[in-house]
Amino acid sequence: VAFAQADLQALNESLREAVQLAVLRETALVTLLRIDSMMPSHVEPDEVKKMKAAHATATGKAILAWLPESEMVHIVSVNGLTAYTENTITTLSGLIEELRLVRRMGYAVDDGELEPNVVCYGAALRDGTGAVTGSISVSIPRSRASKEYRAHIAQAVTQCAKGISDRLRIAHFR
């Protein structure tokens, strides 16, 4: 958390939106750091609810996409694929396809999957070995989620994650 905090603070200040850092602890998605939005009308989901909702969150999907498929399936079998909204992915085949898309794009999207009026973009963090160690994300209310703003958020999140990951790689080799 301390290693990434300055980057996440800068991301929060530049976007003025909520920023999160999450890790997978066994099968639970755990938010280690959350910096609240500076903008009005933003709602963050309940952290306990998010622990079993890796399939429905940008932070969770950013991590799941890079795990071996057997590990991802184990996490899903423990937590299930609960429908939180009408947009939530609730089938394993649907999740596998979504995770392929995450790998192709380089970021994950929660488009009202956990909370109906919240859109979230997340990207994986990698350590010096290239392994995914966690993820970061930015949440915005659907009311501000224009196509242009979504593209801006996705780019900001991926750039921030790359910067943190690059520093993690350098630290690994010192």
N, C-alpha and C positions, 0 to 999 in steps of 0.2 A: 504494500500500500504506500509506504513512504517513498519507494522508488518511483512510482507513477503519479504521486499526488500533485506535484507541480504541473505536470502535463495536463492532468485532468482539470485542475483549477484554471489553467489557461484556456482549455477548451470550453469550460463553463463560462468563463468571462467573455470569450469571443462570441459565443453563440447565445449566451444568456439562457440556455436551456438546461434541463436536468441531465446530469452525467453520472454514470455508474461504472464500477469495477466489480466483476464477479469471477468466482472460481467454482470449480466442481469439487466438492468434498465427498468422496465416494459417489453416491448417487444424488446428492443434494446440491442444487445451485445456490450458492451463498454470495450475497452482495457484501463485499468488504468495505466499500466506500460509495457513498452517494452524496453528491453535491446538488442541492435543490435548484430548481429553476428560479431565475430572477424575473420571469414573465408571469402575468396573471393567467388564471384559468388552467392551471396544470394540476393533474392528479397522478400521483405515483401509486402503483399497486402495492398491496400488502406484501411484505417481505416473506412471511410464512407461506403465503399462497405461491409465491415465485419459487420457493425451494423445490417443489415437485413439478414445476412447469417449464423445464428446459425446452420442451418442444414448442412452447408458445411464447418464448421471449427471444429477443435479438441476442442477448448475452448468452443464453443457453444454446441457441442454434449455432452461434459463432464458434462455440466450443465443440458441440456434438459433431459438426461437419468434419472435423479433423481427427476424430477418434477412430480407432479401428471399428469396423461395423459391429463386431461381436460385443464390444464394450458399449457402443451406443444402444444396441438392442437390449443389453442387460439393464441399462439405466431406464429405458422405456418400460421394460417388464416390471421393474420395481415401482416406478412412479405412475405408470399408465399414461394414457393420452387423453386426459380430461378435457372436455370441451368447456372453455371459459366464456367464449362468445361464439357467434355463428361463423366467425372467421378462423377459429382454431383448427389446426390440422389434427385429425383424430384417427388417422390410419397410419400404420407403419409404412406402407408403400408411399403415401403422400408425404410423410416426413422424409423418407429416403430421397425422394425427388426434390424436395425443398433443400435438403442438405447438399445435393449435387449443385443446385443453383447457387447456394452460398459459396461453395468452393470455386465456382466459375466466376462469380461477381467479386469475390474477395470481402464480402460483408453480408450480414444477415439482416433481415427485416421482420419486425413484428408489426403487422398492419392491423391493429385492433384485435389481435389474437388473445391477449390476456385481459385487456380492458378495452371496451368498444371504442372509446374516444381517444386512445393513446397510440401513437405511432413511434416505433423505436428502431434505431439503426445501430448495429453492433459489429465489432471486428475483433478477431482473435489476437491475443498476445502470445509471442513465441520467445522461448528462452534461447540460450546459446547453442543448444543442440537442435533447435528447430521445432521442439515439442511445444504444443499449445499449453500454456500455463494458466490462462484465464482469458477474459475478454472485457472490453469496454463498450459502453453504449451511450447514446443520447436519446432522450425521450422528448417528444413534442406532442402537443394536443392536435388532434385531427383538424381542428379549425385553422391551424397554421400550416398544414401539410400540403402545400401546393407542389406541383411537379418540380418546379425550379428549386424550392426550398428543400424538398426531399433530396434532390441531387447534391445540393450544397452540404446538407447534413451528412450524407453518405461519404462524400469526399473528405469532410473534416474528420469524421470518425476513423476512416481508413488511414489518413495521414497521421493522426495522433497515435493510432495503434502501431503503425510502422515505426514511428519515432521511438516509442517506448520499447518495442521489440529490438530495434537496432541497438539501443543502449544496453538492453539485457544481453544481447550477443557479445557486445564489446566487454561488458562486465564479466561474462563467463570466461573469456579468454585471458583475463588479467591475472 
